[in-house]
Amino acid sequence: MILRVEAGGVTLVDLDDLHRLSAHVVDGAAIGAWGRAEDGHVVVTTQTLLRLAGERAGDERWRGEFDGMVDNARRHGWVQDDEVRMHVVDVSGDRRG
């Protein structure tokens, strides 16, 4: 799953890929109320990710896989309380809409 941060807002893409979680940042200022930038990472809550997932978050199977991804990230130190710390991929040169 990829959190895409660009001038038009924040979206989730590749929702079915729950084996990775990264933030592709086109416009860092767009993170706004969705989360925060911190030491080369983007930090958001799991509730924010679920809200961005929309209807998929209501799918029982998808939600189970999502929870598994979060648990795995927690074991590796990427989740504290309800906050997920994501590696940033700088795609600031990417100007697709």
C-alpha positions in Angstrom: 0.0 0.0 0.0 1.2 3.4 -0.8 0.2 6.7 0.8 0.5 9.3 -2.0 1.0 12.9 -0.8 0.5 15.5 -3.5 -0.9 19.0 -4.0 -4.4 17.7 -4.6 -4.4 15.8 -1.3 -3.6 12.5 0.3 -4.7 9.2 -1.2 -4.0 5.5 -0.8 -3.0 3.5 -3.9 -2.2 -0.2 -4.3 -4.7 -1.1 -1.6 -4.3 -4.8 -2.3 -0.5 -4.8 -1.7 -0.5 -5.2 2.1 3.1 -6.5 2.2 4.6 -3.0 2.1 3.7 0.5 3.2 5.4 3.6 2.1 4.7 7.3 1.4 5.3 8.7 -2.0 5.6 12.4 -1.5 5.1 14.7 -4.4 4.3 17.7 -2.2 5.2 17.4 1.4 3.1 20.4 2.4 0.0 18.4 1.4 0.3 16.1 4.4 -1.5 18.8 6.4 -4.2 17.4 8.8 -3.6 13.8 7.6 -0.4 13.3 9.5 3.1 14.8 9.8 6.6 14.6 8.4 9.2 13.5 10.9 12.9 12.6 10.3 12.5 11.5 6.7 9.3 9.6 7.4 5.5 10.3 7.2 3.6 9.5 10.3 -0.2 8.8 10.2 -2.6 6.9 12.5 -4.0 3.6 11.5 -7.5 5.3 11.7 -6.3 7.7 9.0 -5.2 4.9 6.8 -8.6 3.1 7.3 -10.5 6.4 6.5 -8.4 6.8 3.3 -9.1 3.2 2.4 -12.8 4.0 2.2 -15.1 1.1 1.5 -12.2 -1.4 1.5 -11.9 -0.9 5.3 -15.3 -2.5 5.6 -14.3 -5.7 3.8 -13.6 -8.3 6.5 -10.9 -10.1 4.6 -9.1 -6.9 3.6 -9.3 -5.6 7.1 -7.8 -8.8 8.5 -4.9 -8.4 6.1 -4.5 -4.8 7.0 -4.4 -5.6 10.7 -1.8 -8.2 10.0 0.3 -5.6 8.1 0.0 -3.2 11.1 0.9 -5.9 13.6 4.0 -6.9 11.5 5.1 -3.2 11.3 4.6 -2.9 15.1 6.9 -5.9 15.7 9.6 -4.1 13.6 9.2 -0.8 15.5 7.3 1.1 12.8 4.1 1.5 14.9 3.9 3.2 18.2 0.5 3.4 19.9 -1.8 4.0 16.9 0.8 5.9 14.8 2.4 4.3 11.7 5.8 5.6 10.6 6.3 5.2 6.8 9.4 5.3 4.7 9.3 8.2 2.3 9.9 7.8 -1.4 10.6 11.2 -2.8 8.7 11.6 -6.0 8.7 15.4 -6.0 9.6 15.3 -9.7 6.5 13.4 -10.5 3.8 15.8 -11.5 1.0 13.4 -12.5 -2.3 14.6 -11.1 
